[in-house]
Amino acid sequence: MDKKMIARINELAKKKKAEGLTEAETVEQKELYKVYLAEIRGQFSKTLDNVSIKEADGTVVPFKEAYSKQGQ
């Protein structure tokens, strides 16, 4: 996500609080939030790819693998 998108998100948020948004701006804000959240979720998933869990028996497994075992 580039700085222009973040600046636009912030600009719309300030305007929403101050005076409200037009219907077009509301639609734009929702779309920008979708893109922003997708970016954050992707970054979080990549972070989890680099996290490992040390099991009680001393073995080290990737977090996602350990988490999927827990759900079974």
PAMARTI-453435 format. One record per atom (N, C-alpha, C): residue number from 0; residue in three letters; chain; atom name; x, y, z. Coordinates in pm, 1 decimal. Each point is the difference from the previous one (the first is absolute). Example, Ala and Ser with C-alpha at 12.3 -4.5 7.8 and 13.67 -1.06 7.14 Angstrom:
<rs>
<r pos="0" code="ALA" unit="A" site="N" c1="1319.0" c2="-569.0" c3="780.0"/>
<r pos="0" code="ALA" unit="A" site="CA" c1="-89.0" c2="119.0" c3="0.0"/>
<r pos="0" code="ALA" unit="A" site="C" c1="90.0" c2="120.0" c3="0.0"/>
<r pos="1" code="SER" unit="A" site="N" c1="-35.0" c2="105.0" c3="-72.0"/>
<r pos="1" code="SER" unit="A" site="CA" c1="82.0" c2="119.0" c3="6.0"/>
<r pos="1" code="SER" unit="A" site="C" c1="-77.0" c2="109.0" c3="73.0"/>
</rs>
This chain:
<rs>
<r pos="0" code="MET" unit="A" site="N" c1="85.9" c2="-117.0" c3="0.0"/>
<r pos="0" code="MET" unit="A" site="CA" c1="-85.9" c2="117.0" c3="0.0"/>
<r pos="0" code="MET" unit="A" site="C" c1="90.2" c2="122.9" c3="0.0"/>
<r pos="1" code="ASP" unit="A" site="N" c1="-28.4" c2="89.5" c3="-89.3"/>
<r pos="1" code="ASP" unit="A" site="CA" c1="85.8" c2="117.7" c3="-10.1"/>
<r pos="1" code="ASP" unit="A" site="C" c1="-48.4" c2="113.8" c3="90.4"/>
<r pos="2" code="LYS" unit="A" site="N" c1="86.3" c2="98.4" c3="14.5"/>
<r pos="2" code="LYS" unit="A" site="CA" c1="-28.8" c2="112.0" c3="90.9"/>
<r pos="2" code="LYS" unit="A" site="C" c1="-120.3" c2="81.6" c3="-45.3"/>
<r pos="3" code="LYS" unit="A" site="N" c1="-22.6" c2="5.8" c3="-130.8"/>
<r pos="3" code="LYS" unit="A" site="CA" c1="-114.5" c2="76.0" c3="-51.3"/>
<r pos="3" code="LYS" unit="A" site="C" c1="-131.9" c2="-62.2" c3="45.6"/>
<r pos="4" code="MET" unit="A" site="N" c1="-5.6" c2="-134.2" c3="-1.2"/>
<r pos="4" code="MET" unit="A" site="CA" c1="-122.6" c2="-68.3" c3="44.0"/>
<r pos="4" code="MET" unit="A" site="C" c1="-25.2" c2="23.4" c3="148.7"/>
<r pos="5" code="ILE" unit="A" site="N" c1="103.9" c2="-9.9" c3="78.5"/>
<r pos="5" code="ILE" unit="A" site="CA" c1="-14.3" c2="21.7" c3="143.8"/>
<r pos="5" code="ILE" unit="A" site="C" c1="-41.0" c2="144.1" c3="27.5"/>
<r pos="6" code="ALA" unit="A" site="N" c1="60.7" c2="93.1" c3="-72.8"/>
<r pos="6" code="ALA" unit="A" site="CA" c1="-37.1" c2="140.9" c3="16.5"/>
<r pos="6" code="ALA" unit="A" site="C" c1="-147.2" c2="21.6" c3="-35.1"/>
<r pos="7" code="ARG" unit="A" site="N" c1="-46.2" c2="-66.5" c3="-105.3"/>
<r pos="7" code="ARG" unit="A" site="CA" c1="-140.6" c2="15.0" c3="-40.7"/>
<r pos="7" code="ARG" unit="A" site="C" c1="-93.3" c2="-61.7" c3="104.8"/>
<r pos="8" code="ILE" unit="A" site="N" c1="37.2" c2="-113.0" c3="55.9"/>
<r pos="8" code="ILE" unit="A" site="CA" c1="-80.2" c2="-61.8" c3="107.2"/>
<r pos="8" code="ILE" unit="A" site="C" c1="-11.9" c2="97.0" c3="116.8"/>
<r pos="9" code="ASN" unit="A" site="N" c1="111.9" c2="58.9" c3="39.5"/>
<r pos="9" code="ASN" unit="A" site="CA" c1="0.1" c2="94.1" c3="111.8"/>
<r pos="9" code="ASN" unit="A" site="C" c1="-81.3" c2="125.2" c3="-32.1"/>
<r pos="10" code="GLU" unit="A" site="N" c1="12.8" c2="47.5" c3="-122.0"/>
<r pos="10" code="GLU" unit="A" site="CA" c1="-74.7" c2="118.2" c3="-43.0"/>
<r pos="10" code="GLU" unit="A" site="C" c1="-151.1" c2="-25.4" c3="7.1"/>
<r pos="11" code="LEU" unit="A" site="N" c1="-42.8" c2="-116.7" c3="-48.0"/>
<r pos="11" code="LEU" unit="A" site="CA" c1="-142.6" c2="-32.7" c3="3.6"/>
<r pos="11" code="LEU" unit="A" site="C" c1="-49.4" c2="-19.6" c3="143.2"/>
<r pos="12" code="ALA" unit="A" site="N" c1="83.5" c2="-57.6" c3="84.7"/>
<r pos="12" code="ALA" unit="A" site="CA" c1="-39.1" c2="-20.4" c3="139.9"/>
<r pos="12" code="ALA" unit="A" site="C" c1="-19.9" c2="134.3" c3="70.4"/>
<r pos="13" code="LYS" unit="A" site="N" c1="91.1" c2="94.6" c3="-24.1"/>
<r pos="13" code="LYS" unit="A" site="CA" c1="-12.7" c2="133.1" c3="60.6"/>
<r pos="13" code="LYS" unit="A" site="C" c1="-124.0" c2="71.8" c3="-51.2"/>
<r pos="14" code="LYS" unit="A" site="N" c1="-22.7" c2="-10.8" c3="-129.6"/>
<r pos="14" code="LYS" unit="A" site="CA" c1="-116.8" c2="66.8" c3="-58.9"/>
<r pos="14" code="LYS" unit="A" site="C" c1="-129.8" c2="-61.0" c3="53.5"/>
<r pos="15" code="LYS" unit="A" site="N" c1="0.7" c2="-131.5" c3="16.9"/>
<r pos="15" code="LYS" unit="A" site="CA" c1="-119.6" c2="-67.9" c3="52.1"/>
<r pos="15" code="LYS" unit="A" site="C" c1="-35.2" c2="53.1" c3="138.2"/>
<r pos="16" code="LYS" unit="A" site="N" c1="100.4" c2="17.7" c3="84.3"/>
<r pos="16" code="LYS" unit="A" site="CA" c1="-23.3" c2="53.1" c3="135.3"/>
<r pos="16" code="LYS" unit="A" site="C" c1="-42.9" c2="146.5" c3="-3.0"/>
<r pos="17" code="ALA" unit="A" site="N" c1="60.3" c2="77.2" c3="-87.5"/>
<r pos="17" code="ALA" unit="A" site="CA" c1="-23.1" c2="144.8" c3="-2.2"/>
<r pos="17" code="ALA" unit="A" site="C" c1="-133.1" c2="38.2" c3="-64.1"/>
<r pos="18" code="GLU" unit="A" site="N" c1="-26.1" c2="-55.3" c3="-117.5"/>
<r pos="18" code="GLU" unit="A" site="CA" c1="-117.4" c2="47.6" c3="-73.9"/>
<r pos="18" code="GLU" unit="A" site="C" c1="-81.5" c2="-109.4" c3="-66.3"/>
<r pos="19" code="GLY" unit="A" site="N" c1="48.7" c2="-121.9" c3="4.2"/>
<r pos="19" code="GLY" unit="A" site="CA" c1="-69.8" c2="-109.6" c3="-65.9"/>
<r pos="19" code="GLY" unit="A" site="C" c1="52.3" c2="-20.3" c3="-141.4"/>
<r pos="20" code="LEU" unit="A" site="N" c1="-32.9" c2="-115.7" c3="-55.4"/>
<r pos="20" code="LEU" unit="A" site="CA" c1="47.0" c2="-35.3" c3="-133.5"/>
<r pos="20" code="LEU" unit="A" site="C" c1="-116.7" c2="-7.4" c3="-97.5"/>
<r pos="21" code="THR" unit="A" site="N" c1="31.7" c2="23.6" c3="-125.6"/>
<r pos="21" code="THR" unit="A" site="CA" c1="-99.8" c2="-20.8" c3="-103.8"/>
<r pos="21" code="THR" unit="A" site="C" c1="-13.9" c2="-150.7" c3="-22.1"/>
<r pos="22" code="GLU" unit="A" site="N" c1="-99.5" c2="-37.3" c3="-74.9"/>
<r pos="22" code="GLU" unit="A" site="CA" c1="-20.2" c2="-142.4" c3="-27.3"/>
<r pos="22" code="GLU" unit="A" site="C" c1="120.4" c2="-58.4" c3="-74.5"/>
<r pos="23" code="ALA" unit="A" site="N" c1="53.2" c2="73.6" c3="-95.5"/>
<r pos="23" code="ALA" unit="A" site="CA" c1="116.9" c2="-46.3" c3="-76.0"/>
<r pos="23" code="ALA" unit="A" site="C" c1="122.4" c2="-14.1" c3="90.3"/>
<r pos="24" code="GLU" unit="A" site="N" c1="17.7" c2="93.1" c3="90.2"/>
<r pos="24" code="GLU" unit="A" site="CA" c1="113.7" c2="-6.2" c3="93.2"/>
<r pos="24" code="GLU" unit="A" site="C" c1="-14.8" c2="-118.1" c3="95.9"/>
<r pos="25" code="THR" unit="A" site="N" c1="-121.8" c2="-28.3" c3="41.0"/>
<r pos="25" code="THR" unit="A" site="CA" c1="-24.7" c2="-114.3" c3="87.9"/>
<r pos="25" code="THR" unit="A" site="C" c1="37.8" c2="-129.9" c3="-70.6"/>
<r pos="26" code="VAL" unit="A" site="N" c1="-37.8" c2="-12.1" c3="-125.8"/>
<r pos="26" code="VAL" unit="A" site="CA" c1="34.9" c2="-118.2" c3="-79.3"/>
<r pos="26" code="VAL" unit="A" site="C" c1="152.1" c2="-9.6" c3="-15.0"/>
<r pos="27" code="GLU" unit="A" site="N" c1="63.5" c2="112.6" c3="-30.1"/>
<r pos="27" code="GLU" unit="A" site="CA" c1="145.3" c2="2.9" c3="-13.9"/>
<r pos="27" code="GLU" unit="A" site="C" c1="68.2" c2="-41.4" c3="130.1"/>
<r pos="28" code="GLN" unit="A" site="N" c1="-50.0" c2="51.3" c3="112.2"/>
<r pos="28" code="GLN" unit="A" site="CA" c1="58.6" c2="-32.9" c3="129.6"/>
<r pos="28" code="GLN" unit="A" site="C" c1="-10.6" c2="-149.3" c3="27.9"/>
<r pos="29" code="LYS" unit="A" site="N" c1="-114.7" c2="-59.4" c3="-28.8"/>
<r pos="29" code="LYS" unit="A" site="CA" c1="-17.8" c2="-144.2" c3="22.8"/>
<r pos="29" code="LYS" unit="A" site="C" c1="96.0" c2="-81.7" c3="-85.0"/>
<r pos="30" code="GLU" unit="A" site="N" c1="18.3" c2="40.7" c3="-124.9"/>
<r pos="30" code="GLU" unit="A" site="CA" c1="93.0" c2="-71.3" c3="-87.9"/>
<r pos="30" code="GLU" unit="A" site="C" c1="143.9" c2="13.4" c3="49.1"/>
<r pos="31" code="LEU" unit="A" site="N" c1="36.9" c2="119.7" c3="43.1"/>
<r pos="31" code="LEU" unit="A" site="CA" c1="135.1" c2="20.2" c3="52.8"/>
<r pos="31" code="LEU" unit="A" site="C" c1="23.0" c2="-83.9" c3="126.0"/>
<r pos="32" code="TYR" unit="A" site="N" c1="-101.3" c2="-8.5" c3="86.2"/>
<r pos="32" code="TYR" unit="A" site="CA" c1="11.6" c2="-82.2" c3="119.9"/>
<r pos="32" code="TYR" unit="A" site="C" c1="18.5" c2="-147.0" c3="-36.3"/>
<r pos="33" code="LYS" unit="A" site="N" c1="-70.3" c2="-47.6" c3="-102.1"/>
<r pos="33" code="LYS" unit="A" site="CA" c1="15.2" c2="-139.5" c3="-43.1"/>
<r pos="33" code="LYS" unit="A" site="C" c1="143.6" c2="-27.5" c3="-42.7"/>
<r pos="34" code="VAL" unit="A" site="N" c1="54.8" c2="90.7" c3="-80.3"/>
<r pos="34" code="VAL" unit="A" site="CA" c1="137.7" c2="-15.3" c3="-47.0"/>
<r pos="34" code="VAL" unit="A" site="C" c1="96.3" c2="3.8" c3="118.7"/>
<r pos="35" code="TYR" unit="A" site="N" c1="-22.3" c2="94.7" c3="89.8"/>
<r pos="35" code="TYR" unit="A" site="CA" c1="86.0" c2="15.8" c3="118.0"/>
<r pos="35" code="TYR" unit="A" site="C" c1="-3.3" c2="-125.7" c3="87.1"/>
<r pos="36" code="LEU" unit="A" site="N" c1="-118.3" c2="-50.8" c3="28.0"/>
<r pos="36" code="LEU" unit="A" site="CA" c1="-11.9" c2="-119.4" c3="84.1"/>
<r pos="36" code="LEU" unit="A" site="C" c1="62.0" c2="-122.6" c3="-67.3"/>
<r pos="37" code="ALA" unit="A" site="N" c1="-16.9" c2="-13.0" c3="-130.4"/>
<r pos="37" code="ALA" unit="A" site="CA" c1="62.1" c2="-111.0" c3="-71.7"/>
<r pos="37" code="ALA" unit="A" site="C" c1="152.1" c2="7.2" c3="11.8"/>
<r pos="38" code="GLU" unit="A" site="N" c1="53.8" c2="120.5" c3="-8.7"/>
<r pos="38" code="GLU" unit="A" site="CA" c1="144.0" c2="20.5" c3="13.1"/>
<r pos="38" code="GLU" unit="A" site="C" c1="47.8" c2="-39.4" c3="140.5"/>
<r pos="39" code="ILE" unit="A" site="N" c1="-71.6" c2="44.5" c3="100.6"/>
<r pos="39" code="ILE" unit="A" site="CA" c1="36.4" c2="-32.0" c3="138.7"/>
<r pos="39" code="ILE" unit="A" site="C" c1="-7.6" c2="-150.7" c3="24.6"/>
<r pos="40" code="ARG" unit="A" site="N" c1="-106.6" c2="-62.5" c3="-47.8"/>
<r pos="40" code="ARG" unit="A" site="CA" c1="-14.1" c2="-145.5" c3="17.5"/>
<r pos="40" code="ARG" unit="A" site="C" c1="113.2" c2="-75.1" c3="-69.0"/>
<r pos="41" code="GLY" unit="A" site="N" c1="37.9" c2="45.8" c3="-118.0"/>
<r pos="41" code="GLY" unit="A" site="CA" c1="110.6" c2="-62.8" c3="-71.9"/>
<r pos="41" code="GLY" unit="A" site="C" c1="131.0" c2="13.5" c3="75.3"/>
<r pos="42" code="GLN" unit="A" site="N" c1="25.4" c2="117.4" c3="53.6"/>
<r pos="42" code="GLN" unit="A" site="CA" c1="122.3" c2="22.2" c3="78.2"/>
<r pos="42" code="GLN" unit="A" site="C" c1="1.2" c2="-87.4" c3="124.9"/>
<r pos="43" code="PHE" unit="A" site="N" c1="-115.3" c2="-11.6" c3="64.8"/>
<r pos="43" code="PHE" unit="A" site="CA" c1="-8.8" c2="-81.2" c3="120.9"/>
<r pos="43" code="PHE" unit="A" site="C" c1="25.1" c2="-146.9" c3="-32.6"/>
<r pos="44" code="SER" unit="A" site="N" c1="-56.7" c2="-46.9" c3="-110.0"/>
<r pos="44" code="SER" unit="A" site="CA" c1="20.9" c2="-138.0" c3="-41.5"/>
<r pos="44" code="SER" unit="A" site="C" c1="147.5" c2="-26.3" c3="-29.0"/>
<r pos="45" code="LYS" unit="A" site="N" c1="66.8" c2="94.8" c3="-66.3"/>
<r pos="45" code="LYS" unit="A" site="CA" c1="143.0" c2="-14.8" c3="-27.0"/>
<r pos="45" code="LYS" unit="A" site="C" c1="80.1" c2="-2.7" c3="129.4"/>
<r pos="46" code="THR" unit="A" site="N" c1="-40.7" c2="78.9" c3="97.2"/>
<r pos="46" code="THR" unit="A" site="CA" c1="67.3" c2="0.6" c3="129.4"/>
<r pos="46" code="THR" unit="A" site="C" c1="-13.3" c2="-136.6" c3="66.3"/>
<r pos="47" code="LEU" unit="A" site="N" c1="-120.4" c2="-56.9" c3="-6.1"/>
<r pos="47" code="LEU" unit="A" site="CA" c1="-21.8" c2="-131.5" c3="60.8"/>
<r pos="47" code="LEU" unit="A" site="C" c1="81.1" c2="-109.5" c3="-69.1"/>
<r pos="48" code="ASP" unit="A" site="N" c1="30.9" c2="19.2" c3="-128.1"/>
<r pos="48" code="ASP" unit="A" site="CA" c1="84.2" c2="-96.8" c3="-70.3"/>
<r pos="48" code="ASP" unit="A" site="C" c1="139.6" c2="-7.6" c3="60.8"/>
<r pos="49" code="ASN" unit="A" site="N" c1="41.2" c2="105.2" c3="69.3"/>
<r pos="49" code="ASN" unit="A" site="CA" c1="133.7" c2="4.5" c3="59.1"/>
<r pos="49" code="ASN" unit="A" site="C" c1="1.0" c2="-30.0" c3="149.8"/>
<r pos="50" code="VAL" unit="A" site="N" c1="-114.0" c2="-39.1" c3="54.2"/>
<r pos="50" code="VAL" unit="A" site="CA" c1="-10.2" c2="-30.0" c3="142.6"/>
<r pos="50" code="VAL" unit="A" site="C" c1="-1.6" c2="-151.2" c3="18.9"/>
<r pos="51" code="SER" unit="A" site="N" c1="74.9" c2="-46.2" c3="97.8"/>
<r pos="51" code="SER" unit="A" site="CA" c1="3.7" c2="-142.7" c3="32.3"/>
<r pos="51" code="SER" unit="A" site="C" c1="-39.4" c2="-21.0" c3="145.1"/>
<r pos="52" code="ILE" unit="A" site="N" c1="-51.1" c2="-118.0" c3="26.9"/>
<r pos="52" code="ILE" unit="A" site="CA" c1="-44.0" c2="-37.8" c3="134.9"/>
<r pos="52" code="ILE" unit="A" site="C" c1="85.9" c2="-116.2" c3="48.3"/>
<r pos="53" code="LYS" unit="A" site="N" c1="47.0" c2="10.6" c3="122.6"/>
<r pos="53" code="LYS" unit="A" site="CA" c1="74.6" c2="-110.3" c3="57.9"/>
<r pos="53" code="LYS" unit="A" site="C" c1="-99.3" c2="-86.6" c3="77.8"/>
<r pos="54" code="GLU" unit="A" site="N" c1="-14.8" c2="-122.7" c3="-42.7"/>
<r pos="54" code="GLU" unit="A" site="CA" c1="-93.2" c2="-94.2" c3="62.6"/>
<r pos="54" code="GLU" unit="A" site="C" c1="56.4" c2="-48.5" c3="133.3"/>
<r pos="55" code="ALA" unit="A" site="N" c1="-86.4" c2="-62.3" c3="78.2"/>
<r pos="55" code="ALA" unit="A" site="CA" c1="40.4" c2="-51.8" c3="131.0"/>
<r pos="55" code="ALA" unit="A" site="C" c1="112.2" c2="-102.9" c3="-11.6"/>
<r pos="56" code="ASP" unit="A" site="N" c1="1.9" c2="-75.7" c3="-109.5"/>
<r pos="56" code="ASP" unit="A" site="CA" c1="104.3" c2="-101.2" c3="-17.6"/>
<r pos="56" code="ASP" unit="A" site="C" c1="130.5" c2="57.9" c3="-55.5"/>
<r pos="57" code="GLY" unit="A" site="N" c1="4.5" c2="132.4" c3="-20.7"/>
<r pos="57" code="GLY" unit="A" site="CA" c1="121.3" c2="65.9" c3="-44.8"/>
<r pos="57" code="GLY" unit="A" site="C" c1="8.1" c2="23.7" c3="-149.9"/>
<r pos="58" code="THR" unit="A" site="N" c1="-91.3" c2="-56.8" c3="-75.6"/>
<r pos="58" code="THR" unit="A" site="CA" c1="3.2" c2="22.9" c3="-144.6"/>
<r pos="58" code="THR" unit="A" site="C" c1="-50.5" c2="140.9" c3="-31.5"/>
<r pos="59" code="VAL" unit="A" site="N" c1="49.3" c2="53.9" c3="-109.5"/>
<r pos="59" code="VAL" unit="A" site="CA" c1="-40.5" c2="133.1" c3="-43.5"/>
<r pos="59" code="VAL" unit="A" site="C" c1="-77.9" c2="-15.7" c3="-130.5"/>
<r pos="60" code="VAL" unit="A" site="N" c1="-121.4" c2="53.7" c3="-1.7"/>
<r pos="60" code="VAL" unit="A" site="CA" c1="-84.0" c2="-9.5" c3="-119.8"/>
<r pos="60" code="VAL" unit="A" site="C" c1="-48.0" c2="139.3" c3="-38.3"/>
<r pos="61" code="PRO" unit="A" site="N" c1="-24.5" c2="20.7" c3="-128.4"/>
<r pos="61" code="PRO" unit="A" site="CA" c1="-54.9" c2="128.8" c3="-42.7"/>
<r pos="61" code="PRO" unit="A" site="C" c1="-133.8" c2="27.4" c3="68.7"/>
<r pos="62" code="PHE" unit="A" site="N" c1="-26.4" c2="126.5" c3="29.9"/>
<r pos="62" code="PHE" unit="A" site="CA" c1="-121.6" c2="37.4" c3="72.3"/>
<r pos="62" code="PHE" unit="A" site="C" c1="-125.6" c2="-51.5" c3="-68.2"/>
<r pos="63" code="LYS" unit="A" site="N" c1="-9.2" c2="19.4" c3="-130.3"/>
<r pos="63" code="LYS" unit="A" site="CA" c1="-121.4" c2="-40.9" c3="-71.0"/>
<r pos="63" code="LYS" unit="A" site="C" c1="-23.4" c2="-150.4" c3="10.6"/>
<r pos="64" code="GLU" unit="A" site="N" c1="108.1" c2="-77.2" c3="-1.1"/>
<r pos="64" code="GLU" unit="A" site="CA" c1="-12.6" c2="-145.6" c3="14.9"/>
<r pos="64" code="GLU" unit="A" site="C" c1="-45.8" c2="-34.9" c3="141.4"/>
<r pos="65" code="ALA" unit="A" site="N" c1="57.9" c2="63.6" c3="100.0"/>
<r pos="65" code="ALA" unit="A" site="CA" c1="-38.6" c2="-26.0" c3="138.7"/>
<r pos="65" code="ALA" unit="A" site="C" c1="-144.1" c2="41.9" c3="24.5"/>
<r pos="66" code="TYR" unit="A" site="N" c1="-40.5" c2="111.8" c3="-58.1"/>
<r pos="66" code="TYR" unit="A" site="CA" c1="-136.5" c2="50.0" c3="17.6"/>
<r pos="66" code="TYR" unit="A" site="C" c1="-100.1" c2="-93.7" c3="-66.7"/>
<r pos="67" code="SER" unit="A" site="N" c1="35.2" c2="-55.4" c3="-117.1"/>
<r pos="67" code="SER" unit="A" site="CA" c1="-92.6" c2="-89.5" c3="-68.0"/>
<r pos="67" code="SER" unit="A" site="C" c1="-15.6" c2="-131.5" c3="75.7"/>
<r pos="68" code="LYS" unit="A" site="N" c1="104.8" c2="-47.0" c3="69.3"/>
<r pos="68" code="LYS" unit="A" site="CA" c1="-8.7" c2="-120.3" c3="82.3"/>
<r pos="68" code="LYS" unit="A" site="C" c1="-94.9" c2="23.7" c3="116.7"/>
<r pos="69" code="GLN" unit="A" site="N" c1="5.6" c2="118.0" c3="56.4"/>
<r pos="69" code="GLN" unit="A" site="CA" c1="-81.1" c2="34.6" c3="117.3"/>
<r pos="69" code="GLN" unit="A" site="C" c1="-148.4" c2="-8.4" c3="-31.3"/>
<r pos="70" code="GLY" unit="A" site="N" c1="-38.6" c2="35.7" c3="-119.6"/>
<r pos="70" code="GLY" unit="A" site="CA" c1="-140.8" c2="-0.3" c3="-38.9"/>
<r pos="70" code="GLY" unit="A" site="C" c1="-56.9" c2="-138.4" c3="-27.6"/>
<r pos="71" code="GLN" unit="A" site="N" c1="86.1" c2="-101.1" c3="-8.9"/>
<r pos="71" code="GLN" unit="A" site="CA" c1="-47.3" c2="-135.0" c3="-33.4"/>
<r pos="71" code="GLN" unit="A" site="C" c1="-55.6" c2="-71.8" c3="118.3"/>
</rs>
